[in-house]
């Protein structure tokens, strides 16, 4: 009986080690980058001055992304230097743009035992001519 328990323990430990050492999905590696690294990449993909339709094409091109909303009457909200993931205005907040898009490229677990997911949200703010003026990333 002790040999069976020992063998099961070795198999479980080996599996955990293998899972921790196996290469990650490239999309997950993208999500794990810092907010600023993700923002810089997205500014290369959709530079300031891009149209709302150009941004939507890029979002729809990647099947991992989920479109959260398109708001043609309100920019996105920033408070304390971070984009607000809820849709309500908060006193003291700054509104970026007069139009906005929110999309989610995905979520990831911090480690293999974590119960909690880290969600990544991206906000694009546009001026009254539907031209991109800023991108912010929130986790």
N, C-alpha and C positions, 0 to 999 in steps of 0.2 A: 504494500500500500504506500509506503514512504517513497518508493521509486516512482510510482505513478504520479504522486503529488509533486515530486521533484521535477519530473519530465514536463508536467503541465506548467509548472512555474517557469522553467527554462523556455518553453514555447511562448508563454505570455510576455516575458521579459524581452525575448528576441523580437517579438512582434512590435512591442513598444519602441525598441531601439530602431528597428527597421523603419517604422512610420516616421520617427523623428529625423532620420537621416535621408529619407527618400526625397528626390527633387520635388519642389512645389510646382503647382500649376502657374504658368506665366501670368495669368490674370490675377491670381492671388498675390503674386509678387508685386504686381502693379498696385493692388489695394493696400499692401503693407508699407508702401513708400510713405514718406511724410506728406502732410497736407501741401506743403510748399513744393515738393517734387512733383506731386500729381498736378498741381496748378501750373507749374512751368511747362510740363508736357502738354497739357491741354491748351495753353496759350500758343504753343508751337502748332498744334493741330487746328485750333480756331483762334487766330490772332485777333487782337483788338481791331475793330472795324468790320469783322465778319458779320454777315447777316444772320437773323434768327433762323432762316431756312438752311443756311450753311451749317449751323450748329446742330439743327435737328437731323440733317443728313448724317453727320458724324455720330450722333447718339444712336440712330437707327441702324447704322452700319455694323455696330458691335452688338451681337445678340445677347451679351451678358448684361447690358445696360437696361434699366427700367426707367421710363419717362415718368416723372412724378407729376409735373404740371407745366403748362405754358400759360403765362399771365400777361396779356397784352395791355393791362391797365395799371400794373403795379410792379415795381422793382423788387429785389430781394432785400431782406432785413439783416443788418449787421448790428451786433451789440458786443461791446468789449472786444472788438477786433475779430469776432467770429460770426459766421453766418448762422442765422437762427433757423432751425429745422422745423419749427412750428409756423403756421401761417399768420399769426397775429402780430400786430405792431406792439412794441413795448416802449413805454416812455424812455427817452434817452437813446433810442436806437437810431441808426442811420439807414436810409433807404438808398440802395444802389440802383440807379436807373429808373426808367418809367415802365419798363417791361422786363419780364424775367422767364427763365426756364430753370427747372430743377430736375435733376436726374440722379439715379443711383447706379453706380457701376457694380455694386455688390457689397457683400459683408464677409468677414472672416473671423475665425476664433484666434485669440492671442496665442494659445498653445493647445496641445491636443487634449488636455484635461479640462479646459475652461468651458463653463456652461454658457458664458455670455458671448454674444457676437458684437463685433465692432462694425457699425454701419458707416459707409462712406457716401456722402451726399455732395453733389456738385451744383453750384448755382452760377448761372450766367446772367449778367445784368446788361440791359440794352437801353439806348437812348430812344427819344421819340421817333427816330427814323429807322428803328429796328436794327441799329448797328451796335455791335458788342462794345461795352466800355469796361467790363471787369468780369473776372471769374474768381470764385472763392470755393474752397473745399472744406467740408466739416466732417469730423469723425465723432 
